[in-house]
């Protein structure tokens, strides 16, 4: 009997997730995609464009045409860098990144785990306050052709910034994640 109750509870939970998903998709379609004019400015500014199986303007077109399931199964929703350049460049103030973040949320709500790299990025942020430690790079002199290794300062870059208080950063980061997840559920 307990197994049947568990199955019924899971079914109700799945219905709730489905209703939420449909509401979120409907709102996104009403508020964003109708305004996209396919000017391609989002794609022109996308630093991950060459990595994407679909370009940002194509994501908007497919979403607008109702190809949600295909986009959910696509790796493109996980390849986006979420740099928000598409949103900055859009003359209509709509952005593929908004659609991509919604699709990621739906995929996770359905139980699709994000790629392993996502967990390691979050863990690195929690552990160090920075995704990746700066590394030395090899520079080649244009005049002499000589090669040398250099850190950020040798490349005229500022030192990589880190949180001054890692514990406060971890607390704020965790609170932001919890708040973002609770807002998706409302």
C-alpha positions in Angstrom: 0.0 0.0 0.0 2.8 2.4 0.9 4.3 1.9 -2.6 1.0 2.9 -4.2 0.8 6.1 -2.0 4.4 6.9 -3.0 3.5 6.5 -6.7 0.4 8.6 -6.3 2.5 11.4 -4.6 5.1 11.2 -7.3 2.4 11.5 -9.9 0.9 14.6 -8.2 4.4 16.1 -7.9 5.0 15.4 -11.6 1.7 17.1 -12.5 2.7 20.2 -10.4 6.1 20.3 -12.2 4.3 20.0 -15.6 1.9 22.8 -14.7 4.7 25.1 -13.5 6.7 24.2 -16.6 3.8 25.0 -19.0 3.1 28.3 -17.2 6.8 29.4 -17.4 7.0 28.5 -21.1 3.8 30.4 -21.8 5.0 33.5 -20.0 8.3 33.3 -21.8 6.7 33.0 -25.2 4.3 35.9 -24.4 6.9 38.2 -23.0 10.0 37.6 -25.1 10.0 35.6 -28.2 7.4 37.6 -30.1 9.7 40.6 -29.9 12.7 38.9 -31.5 13.2 40.3 -35.0 16.0 37.9 -36.0 18.5 40.7 -36.5 21.4 38.3 -35.5 23.1 40.8 -33.2 22.9 38.2 -30.4 24.8 35.7 -32.6 27.4 38.2 -33.8 28.4 39.0 -30.2 28.3 35.5 -28.8 31.7 34.3 -27.5 30.5 30.7 -27.6 29.0 30.8 -31.1 31.5 28.4 -32.6 30.8 25.9 -29.8 27.1 26.0 -30.2 25.2 23.5 -32.4 22.6 26.2 -32.8 23.3 29.9 -33.0 21.5 32.2 -30.5 19.1 33.7 -33.0 18.2 30.1 -34.2 17.4 29.2 -30.6 15.0 32.1 -30.4 13.4 31.1 -33.7 13.0 27.4 -32.7 11.6 28.3 -29.3 9.1 30.7 -30.9 8.1 27.9 -33.3 7.4 25.5 -30.4 10.5 23.3 -30.7 10.9 23.2 -26.9 11.4 19.5 -26.5 14.1 19.5 -29.2 15.9 22.4 -27.4 15.6 20.6 -24.1 17.3 17.5 -25.6 20.0 19.7 -27.2 23.4 20.3 -25.7 23.1 24.0 -26.6 21.3 24.8 -23.4 24.4 23.7 -21.4 27.0 25.1 -23.8 25.9 28.8 -23.4 28.3 30.7 -21.3 25.6 32.9 -19.8 27.7 36.0 -20.4 24.5 38.0 -21.3 26.2 39.7 -24.3 23.1 38.6 -26.3 20.9 40.5 -24.0 23.1 43.6 -24.1 23.3 43.6 -27.9 19.6 43.0 -28.6 17.8 46.1 -29.8 14.5 44.6 -28.6 15.9 43.8 -25.1 15.1 40.1 -25.4 17.7 37.4 -25.3 18.4 33.8 -26.0 20.1 33.6 -22.6 16.7 34.0 -20.9 15.2 31.2 -23.0 18.3 29.0 -22.3 18.1 29.6 -18.5 14.4 28.7 -18.5 15.1 25.5 -20.5 17.9 24.6 -18.1 15.5 25.0 -15.2 12.9 22.9 -16.9 15.5 20.2 -17.7 16.7 20.0 -14.1 13.0 20.0 -12.8 12.4 17.0 -15.1 15.4 15.2 -13.5 17.9 15.8 -16.3 21.2 16.3 -14.6 23.4 19.1 -15.8 26.7 18.1 -17.3 29.4 17.1 -14.8 31.3 20.3 -15.6 28.6 22.4 -14.0 29.0 20.7 -10.6 32.8 21.2 -10.7 32.4 25.0 -11.6 30.0 25.5 -8.6 32.4 23.5 -6.3 35.4 25.6 -7.5 33.4 28.8 -6.7 32.5 27.5 -3.3 36.1 26.3 -2.5 38.1 29.2 -3.9 35.7 32.0 -4.8 37.1 31.8 -8.4 36.3 29.2 -11.1 39.8 28.6 -12.2 43.2 29.6 -10.9 45.1 31.9 -13.2 47.8 30.2 -15.2 50.9 31.3 -16.9 50.7 31.7 -20.7 53.3 31.5 -23.4 54.0 34.8 -25.1 55.9 35.2 -28.4 57.6 38.5 -29.2 56.5 39.9 -32.5 59.8 41.5 -33.1 62.2 38.8 -32.0 60.1 35.6 -32.1 61.4 34.7 -28.6 59.0 32.8 -26.5 58.5 33.2 -22.7 56.0 32.4 -20.1 54.2 35.1 -18.2 51.6 35.5 -15.5 48.7 38.1 -15.6 50.9 41.0 -14.7 53.3 40.3 -17.6 50.3 40.5 -19.9 49.3 43.9 -18.5 46.3 42.3 -16.8 45.3 43.0 -13.2 45.5 40.3 -10.6 42.5 38.0 -10.6 40.0 39.2 -8.1 38.8 37.0 -5.2 36.3 37.5 -2.4 37.9 39.2 0.5 36.0 37.0 3.0 35.5 33.5 1.5 33.1 32.4 4.2 30.8 35.5 3.6 31.0 34.8 -0.1 30.0 31.2 0.3 27.1 32.2 2.5 25.9 34.9 0.0 26.4 32.5 -3.0 24.4 29.7 -1.3 21.7 32.2 -0.4 21.5 33.4 -3.9 21.2 29.9 -5.3 18.5 29.0 -2.8 16.6 32.2 -3.6 16.8 31.6 -7.3 15.5 28.1 -6.9 12.6 29.2 -4.7 11.7 31.9 -7.2 11.5 29.3 -10.0 9.0 27.3 -8.0 6.6 30.2 -7.4 
